[in-house]
Amino acid sequence: MRVPSTPVITAVALSVLGAVLLWLTNGNMIIIPAICAGIMVMWLFIHYLDLALYCLLAATMVIDQFRVFGFLDAVTTKIPFYLNLNTSTGIGPLVFNPVEMLLVMMVGAWFWRATISREWHLHSIPNAGLAVVFLLMLVFFTGYGLARGGDWKAALWEIRALYYLCFVYFIAAQIIRTRRQVQICVWIIIIGVSIKGFQGCWRYFITRGGDLGTLRAILGHEDSLFIVTVFILFAAYSFLGYRGREYKYLLATFLPNLLTFIFNQRRITYGVLGLSLGIVVAMLPKEQLRKALHVVIPFAILFALYTAAFWNKSGGIAMPAQKVKSMFVKQEGTQDNESNEWRKLEMINLKATVRAYPLGIGFGNKYLMVVEEGDIGDEFPLWRWIPHCALFWVWIKTGFVGFTIFWLFFGTAIVQAMIDYRAMRDPYFKALAMMVILFIVSQVIIAYYDLQITFYRNMIYLGIAMALGTAIRRIEAAELAAQPAPALPSA
């Protein structure tokens, strides 16, 4: 008797699987084309593994995780990339989102390729041990919080982003192996940020007619930080002497990115940008430092004069000055002042929680409320679980031990990136290394004022950036080793 061929067996198995899924989902006809699309995508990822990384990075840079109040028609908001599939499809068992599907596909494709080729070589990650400890700490305090009666859904919303950070960091560090892959990632980053820059300008000038009214933002909070990263990259390219196509593109898109950065009104990112640019200059070699100071000092003087001139003004042109002012001067009746007062009350409650639970309360549990903060459930339903100060959020959830591991993980990443930056010679790689260093620093600073380490987009982008930082040192070393040795002088 003839044995059925592999294609026939595969077709029968898929048919049975399709029938079972149709039965489980009460005849939902979306499931069959979704499975076919998933199989095709998996086949692509197995053959072109870096394509999965590019798709994840592009989606992260462009697709919004949260709806921006006042703007309902954006395609970037309507794509359910971060929503659980049971929410977007109505299929109950699908309690995961496209991000997680993509991560599983990346790991599965990498494992399949390694199995078939029998090449299990793993690229070393300088702080891999601490990264594993950090991941295990997150797992432990997730279980600990649930064991203490924490809410499972709240815990999932709290901790998902940091899990993404760890997994993306590990897998991206294995995928990125060539200069071309690094260049593609950089292009995705700068094009993605410019798309949001043009989107922000469109919203301000066309949708809103140049008047934000009571609106406090035109893009997501995280987009301001993303714009800061490309400003740092642009400044590093400029001072280190790189004048490739990436530099020219950043120069061409600088104005819309700058305008959107201003109109998005994220005060902390104004300060982070100024601090980052100062660090960029301080990190330059002596020769480039002298040239940079001829640009930075006049610019700093002009900005100081602008701030003084518009200190008590209003309107769009005075917006940056007013945001700077709100950091130092109490402005009664303004939204910025209300935000400051809210954070003060919140900090009282967070400190009380730290004192009451030195070992941490675990993820999924609410922090203590010793003073009333008000209710912002309509804007952010998880406000009793996730405070604005994300650094204290880590502390109250994981206690002193977890908080120490958190600082060791990020601190070691910064130190290692600094070591790599000092060792590299290629201005393209040095500029990217500088951007990675200041991205990590900026993210930690912002975490004190905002809850962005719980945002999916931030942690995915940060994980890929950290992987790029570890890859470029290795790539440059390999390129130098491959160069022919200089010929010895003839006798």
RODO-2510 file (C-alpha; in nm, 4 decimals, decimal comma):
residues 491
     n   res          X          Y          Z
     1     m     0,0000     0,0000     0,0000
     2     r     0,1305     0,3441    -0,0935
     3     v     0,2168     0,5695     0,2009
     4     p     0,0612     0,9189     0,1774
     5     s     0,3128     1,1904     0,0885
     6     t     0,4125     1,4684     0,3268
     7     p     0,1981     1,7353     0,1503
     8     v    -0,1097     1,5127     0,1791
     9     i    -0,0470     1,4479     0,5490
    10     t     0,0066     1,8217     0,6057
    11     a    -0,3151     1,9110     0,4204
    12     v    -0,5182     1,6596     0,6220
    13     a    -0,3669     1,7801     0,9518
    14     l    -0,4414     2,1441     0,8677
    15     s    -0,7958     2,0586     0,7631
    16     v    -0,8593     1,8794     1,0927
    17     l    -0,7043     2,1704     1,2836
    18     g    -0,9241     2,4177     1,0941
    19     a    -1,2372     2,2163     1,1680
    20     v    -1,1529     2,1949     1,5381
    21     l    -1,0877     2,5693     1,5594
    22     l    -1,4131     2,6481     1,3805
    23     w    -1,5947     2,4309     1,6321
    24     l    -1,4175     2,5939     1,9300
    25     t    -1,4916     2,9465     1,8041
    26     n    -1,8546     2,8805     1,7068
    27     g    -1,7890     2,9083     1,3347
    28     n    -1,5742     3,2237     1,3354
    29     m    -1,4564     3,2433     0,9740
    30     i    -1,1667     3,4759     1,0539
    31     i    -0,9685     3,1924     1,2083
    32     i    -0,8884     3,0028     0,8852
    33     p    -0,7353     3,2920     0,6856
    34     a    -0,5573     3,4009     1,0053
    35     i    -0,3934     3,0585     1,0362
    36     c    -0,2931     3,0626     0,6692
    37     a    -0,1437     3,4094     0,7116
    38     g     0,0393     3,2957     1,0253
    39     i     0,1900     2,9959     0,8451
    40     m     0,3065     3,2169     0,5579
    41     v     0,4594     3,4692     0,7971
    42     m     0,6332     3,1918     0,9904
    43     w     0,7779     3,0541     0,6663
    44     l     0,9109     3,4021     0,5808
    45     f     1,0642     3,4454     0,9244
    46     i     1,2387     3,1075     0,9087
    47     h     1,3997     3,2035     0,5788
    48     y     1,4533     3,5711     0,6625
    49     l     1,4845     3,5853     1,0403
    50     d     1,5883     3,9493     1,0566
    51     l     1,2627     4,0406     0,8772
    52     a     1,0757     3,9603     1,2003
    53     l     1,2950     4,2035     1,3920
    54     y     1,2410     4,4756     1,1320
    55     c     0,8627     4,4270     1,1441
    56     l     0,8609     4,4471     1,5244
    57     l     1,0761     4,7613     1,5274
    58     a     0,8746     4,9344     1,2524
    59     a     0,5437     4,8588     1,4255
    60     t     0,6823     4,9845     1,7569
    61     m     0,8000     5,3130     1,6092
    62     v     0,4745     5,3929     1,4264
    63     i     0,1722     5,2181     1,5835
    64     d     0,0212     5,3840     1,8919
    65     q    -0,0378     5,1812     2,2060
    66     f    -0,2831     5,4312     2,3545
    67     r    -0,5411     5,6592     2,1992
    68     v    -0,4459     6,0267     2,2088
    69     f    -0,7390     6,2289     2,3412
    70     g    -0,8863     6,4589     2,0793
    71     f    -0,7713     6,2553     1,7755
    72     l    -0,9862     5,9588     1,6719
    73     d    -0,9152     5,9097     1,3008
    74     a    -0,5513     5,8023     1,2962
    75     v    -0,4652     5,4730     1,1282
    76     t    -0,1755     5,4349     1,3712
    77     t    -0,4259     5,4250     1,6590
    78     k    -0,6717     5,1842     1,4973
    79     i    -0,4247     4,8998     1,4341
    80     p    -0,4715     4,6595     1,7327
    81     f    -0,1058     4,5607     1,7536
    82     y    -0,0965     4,5777     2,1348
    83     l    -0,4487     4,4534     2,2100
    84     n    -0,5253     4,0959     2,3060
    85     l    -0,6661     3,9106     2,0074
    86     n    -0,9784     3,8123     2,2007
    87     t    -1,0570     4,1847     2,2257
    88     s    -0,9964     4,2633     1,8595
    89     t    -1,1444     3,9422     1,7127
    90     g    -1,3992     3,8325     1,9706
    91     i    -1,2389     3,4865     1,9908
    92     g    -1,2296     3,4148     2,3648
    93     p    -0,9313     3,1755     2,3908
    94     l    -0,6910     3,4197     2,2216
    95     v    -0,5618     3,5908     2,5376
    96     f    -0,2397     3,7136     2,3747
    97     n    -0,1568     4,0015     2,1441
    98     p     0,0219     4,0377     1,8076
    99     v     0,3388     4,1533     1,9848
   100     e     0,3610     3,8244     2,1701
   101     m     0,2778     3,6294     1,8547
   102     l     0,5628     3,8038     1,6759
   103     l     0,8061     3,7363     1,9612
   104     v     0,7102     3,3678     1,9699
   105     m     0,7546     3,3473     1,5916
   106     m     1,0984     3,5088     1,6175
   107     v     1,2134     3,2643     1,8843
   108     g     1,0546     2,9696     1,7002
   109     a     1,2124     3,0669     1,3671
   110     w     1,5526     3,1120     1,5308
   111     f     1,5252     2,7739     1,7072
   112     w     1,4116     2,5989     1,3865
   113     r     1,6988     2,7432     1,1843
   114     a     1,9496     2,6498     1,4530
   115     t     1,8101     2,2943     1,4664
   116     i     1,8193     2,2446     1,0892
   117     s     2,1643     2,3979     1,0396
   118     r     2,3014     2,2543     1,3673
   119     e     2,4577     2,5946     1,4364
   120     w     2,3887     2,6739     1,8005
   121     h     2,6476     2,9479     1,8320
   122     l     2,5161     3,2185     2,0639
   123     h     2,6599     3,5663     2,0655
   124     s     2,7595     3,6658     2,4158
   125     i     2,5782     3,9519     2,5850
   126     p     2,8092     4,1437     2,8237
   127     n     2,5551     4,1701     3,1058
   128     a     2,3658     3,8471     3,0246
   129     g     2,3934     3,7174     3,3814
   130     l     2,2318     4,0265     3,5310
   131     a     1,9694     4,0281     3,2559
   132     v     1,8715     3,6715     3,3507
   133     v     1,8616     3,7644     3,7203
   134     f     1,6458     4,0671     3,6319
   135     l     1,4046     3,8462     3,4358
   136     l     1,3856     3,5894     3,7174
   137     m     1,3176     3,8729     3,9624
   138     l     1,0209     3,9824     3,7519
   139     v     0,8884     3,6256     3,7390
   140     f     0,9262     3,5820     4,1147
   141     f     0,7476     3,9034     4,2084
   142     t     0,4705     3,8322     3,9611
   143     g     0,4060     3,5011     4,1364
   144     y     0,4567     3,6622     4,4778
   145     g     0,2038     3,9357     4,4008
   146     l    -0,0560     3,6879     4,2785
   147     a     0,0010     3,4674     4,5838
   148     r    -0,0783     3,7712     4,8004
   149     g    -0,4141     3,8096     4,6283
   150     g    -0,3098     4,0393     4,3460
   151     d    -0,5275     4,0935     4,0401
   152     w    -0,4062     3,8827     3,7458
   153     k    -0,5142     4,1272     3,4747
   154     a    -0,3576     4,4221     3,6554
   155     a    -0,0337     4,2265     3,7038
   156     l    -0,0293     4,1428     3,3342
   157     w    -0,0684     4,5081     3,2362
   158     e     0,1984     4,6087     3,4861
   159     i     0,4733     4,3688     3,3931
   160     r     0,4265     4,2822     3,0251
   161     a     0,6475     4,5644     2,9006
   162     l     0,9488     4,4618     3,1117
   163     y     0,9111     4,1019     2,9954
   164     y     0,9158     4,2334     2,6388
   165     l     1,2350     4,4262     2,7180
   166     c     1,4137     4,1111     2,8326
   167     f     1,2977     3,8838     2,5501
   168     v     1,3586     4,1413     2,2774
   169     y     1,7045     4,2165     2,4170
   170     f     1,8026     3,8492     2,4157
   171     i     1,6673     3,7548     2,0717
   172     a     1,7679     4,0783     1,8929
   173     a     2,1263     4,0368     2,0193
   174     q     2,1362     3,6979     1,8442
   175     i     1,9742     3,8164     1,5208
   176     i     2,1821     4,1325     1,4629
   177     r     2,5156     4,0137     1,3221
   178     t     2,6091     4,2416     1,0311
   179     r     2,6584     4,6105     0,9559
   180     r     2,3753     4,5967     0,7031
   181     q     2,1297     4,4751     0,9689
   182     v     2,2369     4,7606     1,1956
   183     q     2,1892     5,0115     0,9141
   184     i     1,8401     4,8801     0,8362
   185     c     1,7417     4,9094     1,2030
   186     v     1,8702     5,2680     1,2151
   187     w     1,6747     5,3559     0,9003
   188     i     1,3579     5,2058     1,0482
   189     i     1,4089     5,4157     1,3622
   190     i     1,4695     5,7481     1,1889
   191     i     1,1954     5,6966     0,9272
   192     g     0,9500     5,5829     1,1957
   193     v     1,0193     5,8902     1,4078
   194     s     0,9853     6,1193     1,1051
   195     i     0,6447     5,9646     1,0250
   196     k     0,5312     6,0579     1,3756
   197     g     0,6906     6,4004     1,3285
   198     f     0,4852     6,4670     1,0164
   199     q     0,1781     6,3200     1,1856
   200     g     0,2196     6,5598     1,4770
   201     c     0,2556     6,8600     1,2467
   202     w    -0,0539     6,7550     1,0523
   203     r    -0,2541     6,7279     1,3724
   204     y    -0,1394     7,0661     1,5010
   205     f    -0,1616     7,2744     1,1847
   206     i    -0,4376     7,0984     0,9876
   207     t    -0,6566     6,9123     1,2362
   208     r    -0,6362     7,1721     1,5136
   209     g    -0,5727     7,4810     1,3022
   210     g    -0,2675     7,5789     1,5083
   211     d    -0,4540     7,5815     1,8405
   212     l    -0,4405     7,2914     2,0853
   213     g    -0,7009     7,4443     2,3155
   214     t    -0,7224     7,2282     2,6276
   215     l    -0,5391     6,9349     2,4694
   216     r    -0,2115     6,8459     2,6389
   217     a    -0,0558     6,6322     2,3662
   218     i    -0,0775     6,5524     1,9959
   219     l     0,1029     6,2165     2,0107
   220     g     0,1721     5,9523     2,2720
   221     h     0,3945     6,0446     2,5659
   222     e     0,6590     5,8003     2,4475
   223     d     0,6881     5,9660     2,1059
   224     s     0,8632     6,2652     2,2616
   225     l     1,1316     6,0350     2,4013
   226     f     1,1650     5,8626     2,0632
   227     i     1,2216     6,2017     1,9010
   228     v     1,4885     6,2778     2,1625
   229     t     1,6764     5,9613     2,0609
   230     v     1,7006     6,0709     1,6962
   231     f     1,8035     6,4229     1,8029
   232     i     2,0868     6,2631     2,0017
   233     l     2,1812     6,0502     1,7012
   234     f     2,1769     6,3566     1,4761
   235     a     2,3944     6,5546     1,7177
   236     a     2,6376     6,2638     1,7502
   237     y     2,6613     6,2287     1,3718
   238     s     2,7248     6,6018     1,3446
   239     f     2,9973     6,6252     1,6082
   240     l     3,1701     6,2970     1,5194
   241     g     3,1866     6,3850     1,1504
   242     y     2,9549     6,1248     0,9954
   243     r     2,7830     6,2678     0,6853
   244     g     2,6126     5,9637     0,5339
   245     r     2,2562     5,9329     0,4074
   246     e     2,1181     5,8882     0,7581
   247     y     2,2618     6,2245     0,8599
   248     k     2,1144     6,3951     0,5538
   249     y     1,7730     6,2404     0,6180
   250     l     1,7763     6,3537     0,9801
   251     l     1,8720     6,7031     0,8671
   252     a     1,5853     6,7096     0,6155
   253     t     1,3282     6,5953     0,8751
   254     f     1,4655     6,7970     1,1675
   255     l     1,2061     7,0772     1,1531
   256     p     0,8870     6,8634     1,1618
   257     n     1,0402     6,6474     1,4344
   258     l     1,1282     6,9573     1,6372
   259     l     0,7847     7,1154     1,5975
   260     t     0,6097     6,7937     1,6979
   261     f     0,8440     6,7593     1,9953
   262     i     0,7442     7,1102     2,1093
   263     f     0,3707     7,0684     2,0450
   264     n     0,3579     6,7351     2,2297
   265     q     0,4333     6,9263     2,5521
   266     r     0,6171     6,6571     2,7487
   267     r     0,8019     6,8709     3,0027
   268     i     1,0397     6,6045     3,1266
   269     t     1,1642     6,5329     2,7751
   270     y     1,2641     6,8987     2,7383
   271     g     1,4945     6,8569     3,0353
   272     v     1,6144     6,5143     2,9185
   273     l     1,7003     6,6554     2,5752
   274     g     1,9064     6,9381     2,7246
   275     l     2,0880     6,7030     2,9614
   276     s     2,1506     6,4494     2,6826
   277     l     2,2986     6,7084     2,4479
   278     g     2,5268     6,8246     2,7262
   279     i     2,6445     6,4666     2,7837
   280     v     2,6955     6,4188     2,4082
   281     v     2,9357     6,7134     2,4072
   282     a     3,1128     6,5959     2,7227
   283     m     3,1698     6,2485     2,5712
   284     l     3,3368     6,3793     2,2552
   285     p     3,7097     6,3365     2,1935
   286     k     3,9092     6,6553     2,2525
   287     e     3,9343     6,7594     1,8878
   288     q     3,5600     6,7245     1,8248
   289     l     3,4853     6,8791     2,1648
   290     r     3,6464     7,2101     2,0703
   291     k     3,4453     7,2281     1,7494
   292     a     3,1224     7,1327     1,9273
   293     l     3,1623     7,4066     2,1880
   294     h     3,1630     7,6673     1,9107
   295     v     2,8090     7,5514     1,8286
   296     v     2,6745     7,4594     2,1713
   297     i     2,7733     7,7732     2,3643
   298     p     2,6036     8,0224     2,1248
   299     f     2,2959     7,7972     2,1088
   300     a     2,2766     7,7784     2,4902
   301     i     2,3003     8,1589     2,5129
   302     l     2,0255     8,2031     2,2526
   303     f     1,7976     7,9570     2,4317
   304     a     1,8555     8,1345     2,7643
   305     l     1,7664     8,4680     2,6021
   306     y     1,4563     8,3142     2,4421
   307     t     1,3431     8,1664     2,7759
   308     a     1,3883     8,4996     2,9507
   309     a     1,2017     8,6874     2,6752
   310     f     0,9015     8,4513     2,6795
   311     w     0,9003     8,3719     3,0513
   312     n     0,5692     8,5505     3,1026
   313     k     0,4273     8,5142     2,7512
   314     s     0,1677     8,2767     2,6079
   315     g     0,0938     8,1204     2,2707
   316     g     0,2604     7,8578     2,0557
   317     i     0,5947     8,0350     2,0241
   318     a     0,6214     8,0626     2,4048
   319     m     0,5308     7,6978     2,4683
   320     p     0,8852     7,5664     2,5326
   321     a     0,9612     7,8555     2,7685
   322     q     0,6400     7,7948     2,9622
   323     k     0,7155     7,4228     2,9954
   324     v     1,0616     7,5044     3,1302
   325     k     0,9070     7,7577     3,3683
   326     s     0,6535     7,5040     3,4973
   327     m     0,9387     7,2814     3,6186
   328     f     1,0680     7,5505     3,8537
   329     v     0,7821     7,7927     3,9265
   330     k     0,4405     7,7041     4,0644
   331     q     0,1701     7,8208     3,8224
   332     e    -0,1690     7,8228     3,9923
   333     g    -0,4663     7,7025     3,7883
   334     t    -0,2649     7,5390     3,5112
   335     q    -0,2743     7,1725     3,4110
   336     d     0,0995     7,1479     3,4701
   337     n     0,0549     7,2636     3,8300
   338     e    -0,2303     7,0184     3,8847
   339     s    -0,0023     6,7430     3,7565
   340     n     0,2734     6,8521     3,9960
   341     e     0,0341     6,8529     4,2931
   342     w    -0,0989     6,5086     4,1995
   343     r     0,2552     6,3695     4,1929
   344     k     0,3270     6,5131     4,5400
   345     l     0,0262     6,3336     4,6890
   346     e     0,1130     6,0186     4,5006
   347     m     0,4683     6,0243     4,6366
   348     i     0,3361     6,0391     4,9941
   349     n     0,1392     5,7205     4,9298
   350     l     0,4314     5,5480     4,7596
   351     k     0,6718     5,6239     5,0446
   352     a     0,4143     5,4965     5,2935
   353     t     0,3877     5,1724     5,0948
   354     v     0,7662     5,1293     5,0904
   355     r     0,7822     5,1737     5,4699
   356     a     0,4917     4,9353     5,5319
   357     y     0,6133     4,6631     5,2912
   358     p     0,9953     4,6650     5,2715
   359     l     0,9897     4,3285     5,0905
   360     g     0,7492     4,4607     4,8267
   361     i     0,3811     4,4000     4,7575
   362     g     0,4307     4,2125     4,4292
   363     f     0,2740     4,2843     4,0936
   364     g    -0,1046     4,2920     4,0750
   365     n    -0,1513     4,4652     4,4133
   366     k    -0,2548     4,8262     4,4751
   367     y    -0,0243     5,0646     4,6596
   368     l    -0,1434     5,2152     4,9882
   369     m    -0,3653     5,5225     4,9881
   370     v    -0,2892     5,7248     5,3028
   371     v    -0,3883     6,0551     5,1382
   372     e    -0,6514     6,0946     4,8709
   373     e    -0,5178     6,1720     4,5252
   374     g    -0,8462     6,1987     4,3372
   375     d    -0,9810     5,9559     4,0785
   376     i    -0,8499     5,9457     3,7209
   377     g    -1,0049     5,6102     3,6377
   378     d    -1,1600     5,7456     3,3190
   379     e    -0,8186     5,8429     3,1843
   380     f    -0,6134     5,5593     3,3315
   381     p    -0,7998     5,2693     3,4978
   382     l    -0,4808     5,1198     3,6442
   383     w    -0,3759     5,4287     3,8403
   384     r    -0,4074     5,2466     4,1772
   385     w    -0,1605     4,9830     4,0565
   386     i     0,0796     5,1884     3,8422
   387     p     0,1819     5,5347     3,9715
   388     h     0,3451     5,8113     3,7695
   389     c     0,6811     5,7545     3,9399
   390     a     0,7796     5,4259     3,7794
   391     l     1,1002     5,4028     3,9838
   392     f     0,9005     5,3931     4,3063
   393     w     0,6631     5,1524     4,1295
   394     v     0,9530     4,9069     4,0957
   395     w     1,0462     4,9661     4,4604
   396     i     0,6988     4,9094     4,6060
   397     k     0,6407     4,6021     4,3903
   398     t     0,9766     4,4262     4,4358
   399     g     1,1121     4,5676     4,7607
   400     f     1,4726     4,6557     4,8290
   401     v     1,6120     4,3391     4,6665
   402     g     1,4235     4,3812     4,3401
   403     f     1,4949     4,7535     4,3315
   404     t     1,8678     4,6817     4,3679
   405     i     1,8557     4,4280     4,0828
   406     f     1,6729     4,6834     3,8682
   407     w     1,9510     4,9399     3,9178
   408     l     2,2250     4,6813     3,8644
   409     f     2,0706     4,5754     3,5338
   410     f     2,0331     4,9239     3,3889
   411     g     2,3498     5,0590     3,5494
   412     t     2,5607     4,7760     3,4104
   413     a     2,4063     4,8268     3,0659
   414     i     2,5073     5,1954     3,0740
   415     v     2,8620     5,1201     3,1924
   416     q     2,9117     4,8494     2,9293
   417     a     2,7784     5,0791     2,6571
   418     m     3,0251     5,3470     2,7725
   419     i     3,3126     5,0981     2,7526
   420     d     3,2044     4,9952     2,4014
   421     y     3,1736     5,3591     2,2932
   422     r     3,5271     5,4379     2,4104
   423     a     3,6687     5,1346     2,2302
   424     m     3,5044     5,1934     1,8894
   425     r     3,6586     5,3983     1,6095
   426     d     3,3919     5,4039     1,3374
   427     p     3,2022     5,7374     1,3724
   428     y     2,8783     5,5723     1,2533
   429     f     2,8990     5,3099     1,5282
   430     k     3,0235     5,5579     1,7901
   431     a     2,7258     5,7859     1,7246
   432     l     2,4853     5,4935     1,7567
   433     a     2,6557     5,3802     2,0784
   434     m     2,6172     5,7326     2,2162
   435     m     2,2471     5,7261     2,1311
   436     v     2,2027     5,3906     2,3079
   437     i     2,3790     5,5156     2,6229
   438     l     2,1635     5,8268     2,6445
   439     f     1,8462     5,6377     2,5565
   440     i     1,8977     5,4172     2,8630
   441     v     1,9849     5,7181     3,0804
   442     s     1,6862     5,9173     2,9498
   443     q     1,4474     5,6281     3,0048
   444     v     1,5571     5,5912     3,3665
   445     i     1,5233     5,9669     3,4287
   446     i     1,1787     5,9779     3,2710
   447     a     1,0780     5,6770     3,4811
   448     y     1,0985     5,8982     3,7904
   449     y     0,8335     6,1337     3,6516
   450     d     0,6299     5,9132     3,4199
   451     l     0,5204     5,5510     3,3955
   452     q     0,6841     5,4784     3,0618
   453     i     0,8728     5,1645     3,1685
   454     t     0,5294     4,9994     3,1680
   455     f     0,4666     5,1113     2,8069
   456     y     0,5148     4,8373     2,5484
   457     r     0,6608     5,0656     2,2811
   458     n     0,9295     5,2059     2,5119
   459     m     1,0540     4,8688     2,6291
   460     i     1,0550     4,7043     2,2856
   461     y     1,2479     4,9961     2,1348
   462     l     1,4850     5,0030     2,4327
   463     g     1,5464     4,6281     2,4097
   464     i     1,6360     4,6523     2,0402
   465     a     1,8543     4,9593     2,1039
   466     m     2,0433     4,7783     2,3791
   467     a     2,0915     4,4794     2,1458
   468     l     2,2271     4,7146     1,8788
   469     g     2,4698     4,8527     2,1353
   470     t     2,6097     4,5068     2,2088
   471     a     2,6187     4,4091     1,8404
   472     i     2,8079     4,7051     1,6948
   473     r     3,1191     4,6516     1,9102
   474     r     3,1313     4,2886     1,7976
   475     i     3,0711     4,3793     1,4319
   476     e     3,3427     4,6448     1,4282
   477     a     3,5905     4,4045     1,5894
   478     a     3,5090     4,1410     1,3265
   479     e     3,5527     4,3934     1,0438
   480     l     3,8916     4,5032     1,1767
   481     a     4,0041     4,1413     1,2134
   482     a     3,9039     4,0710     0,8526
   483     q     4,1153     4,3542     0,7146
   484     p     4,4449     4,2448     0,5570
   485     a     4,7531     4,3120     0,7637
   486     p     4,9663     4,6051     0,6377
   487     a     5,2518     4,4984     0,4137
   488     l     5,5954     4,4970     0,5704
   489     p     5,8509     4,7366     0,4162
   490     s     6,0926     4,5667     0,1781
   491     a     6,4490     4,5214     0,2896
***
